[in-house]
Amino acid sequence: MSRLFLSRLFLKPLARPGRALPTVAVAALLAGTAVPADPAAGQSPTRTTATYDDWTVRCETAPATPPAMPQRICEIFQTQQLQGQAAPAWQVAIGRAAKADPLRLVVQMPVNVWLAVAPRLVLDDKQPPLALGYKRCMPAGCFADAELGDDMLRRLRARTEPGRIEYKDAIQRDVAVPLSFKGFAAALDALAKQ
């Protein structure tokens, strides 16, 4: 993907067509946190990625005004694509809009979801799931998110077996999408260093 997933979460691009804020920045807008304006015309953000098994760390540094204060936003993510489709069927990202903000888990699902039932992250059948809240649906998909507290981060870090994202589709069928935790702890450690 050419831009951060978190940037496409909830809002249309700011200022220039084809430009979007990083996904975590979009979540910050929904929470009322300030987000920097679009970079000046002609300047492109710098993007970097690093892969840790099934998770990828993705960072974007946008040129800023004044130039001494560039905005860097990073996230870790995992995607799943269906055969024959270019776009992800779903995507999970974890990041924050600012260093002082809590980490947020953001899930992009297909648009054919049943909005009356919130999606959830299930680690196993012995522990309570993490409830997510739908935020917005748009042609690219429906988005749900949740804040990740220290206890949940410890649980995620300790995972060796896959978990799953559960939701109901538009005709109220249960859908469970597997979520690998292979490389998660290393990716989360790399994110913390950004």
Secondary structure, 3 states (H helix, E strand, C coil): CCCCHHHHCCCCCCCCCCCCCCHHHHHHHHHCCCCCCCCCCCCCCEEEEEEECCEEEEEEEECCCCCCCCEEEEEEEEEECCCCCCCCCEEEEEECCCCCCCCEEEEEECCCECCCCCCEEECCCCCCCEECEEEEEECCEEEEEEECCHHHHHHHHCCCCCEEEEEEECCCCEEEEEECCCCHHHHHHHHHCC
